[in-house]
Amino acid sequence: MSAVIATRGLVKRFGRLRAVDGIDLDVREGDVYGFLGANGSGKTTTVRMLLGLVLPTSGEVELLGGRMPRAGRRVLPRVGALIEGPAHYGHLSGRENLSLLDAAGPGGGRRTRRTRIDEVLEQVGLAGVGRRPVKAYSLGMRQRLGLAGALLRRPELLVLDEPTNGLDPQGIHEIRTLLLELHRGGTTIFLSSHLLAEVEQMATRVGVLDRGRLVLQDELAVLTAPTGRTVVHSPAPELVRATLDGRVSAVDGERVLVRGADPAEVNALLVQAGVPVRGLALERPSLEEVVLAAAGTSPDRVEAVR
Ligand SMILES: Nc1ncnc2c1ncn2[C@@H]1O[C@H](COP(=O)(O)OP(=O)(O)OP(=O)(O)O)[C@@H](O)[C@H]1O
């Protein structure tokens, strides 16, 4: 797998604050890379550096094989980006905004502009309202229009900063479905988010930013791989303990943790001994547990306490 985004020792200082503190990102072709971090952890600053909008204090950024910002002209036409609250002209329609954006960017032929705009409006679910002025759009519609702009060039890489901000649950679901569709079609997606659930549902690879530092980066499947223990739910936990002598590592109410990654084998032993069992499953850590262990804080703690 080739690197689509690679950074080495990337640092951004604002005065005395190290907003991004020496990170080595590794985003590969075909990833949905979930870039997770609490508000203020440095995600937007990182995204801006990836796209050459902000210069790093030190370190390197490689985007689609080119050193940024130098390679920008060459590689940016292959990248679609949506950064914090996309700006539009409120008095113009969504369609007119996209037309201006399309005309301003490189490589978009004039003759095919209309078709391209129709296509992306359809993709993001704005086909019916493309002619309305943007000032009449809800926040969610503006966000979708931003995404439509990012899709105009059929990019191989999408870089999205908090793409579901301001969307209602239905809108979030639609965007998620669209992104997964694009991913299936071969688009690599880099998605920054402070929402654990969003990343857990979509990402194939995860990077966790904590106060400017990348404290974790791996495949989601590896991070949440089975622990080698089986969780047994039983109304008679003490009978489970007695039957599986020495293999029980913890009991919490009706939940018993048993060493061994073969629930069928554990079940057979319990059934033979006549121990009632309500459920068995392989134990897997949730992404939240993994993030808490690595960062000491959960990115979406703000939401969690609501
Ligand atoms: N231009 C700037 N000048 C000074 N400080 C800045 C600037 N831009 C960002 N910061 C600071 O850098 C830190 C990281 O900000 P950044 O916007 O990258 O975080 P974030 O993870 O994207 O958070 P959010 O989701 O709230 O945007 C914050 O403490 C922020 O106040």
The ligand as a Gaussian input file, in Angstrom:
#p B3LYP/6-31G(d) Opt

LIG

0 1
 N       -3.777000      31.162000      14.132000
 C       -3.637000      30.752000      15.402000
 N       -2.997000      31.516000      16.303000
 C       -2.823000      31.126000      17.585000
 N       -3.267000      29.948000      18.077000
 C       -3.924000      29.137000      17.226000
 C       -4.152000      29.496000      15.854000
 N       -4.829000      28.469000      15.262000
 C       -5.026000      27.542000      16.218000
 N       -4.490000      27.922000      17.402000
 C       -4.482000      27.141000      18.651000
 O       -3.908000      25.889000      18.377000
 C       -4.581000      24.838000      19.077000
 C       -5.090000      23.795000      18.083000
 O       -6.142000      24.373000      17.318000
 P       -6.895000      23.600000      16.151000
 O       -7.934000      24.520000      15.607000
 O       -5.911000      23.031000      15.215000
 O       -7.559000      22.412000      16.964000
 P       -8.727000      21.434000      16.526000
 O       -8.342000      20.097000      17.062000
 O       -8.998000      21.540000      15.091000
 O       -9.937000      21.958000      17.353000
 P      -11.390000      22.398000      16.851000
 O      -12.068000      21.109000      16.534000
 O      -11.934000      23.104000      18.029000
 O      -11.161000      23.280000      15.653000
 C       -5.665000      25.517000      19.872000
 O       -5.201000      25.712000      21.182000
 C       -5.881000      26.836000      19.152000
 O       -6.311000      27.819000      20.065000

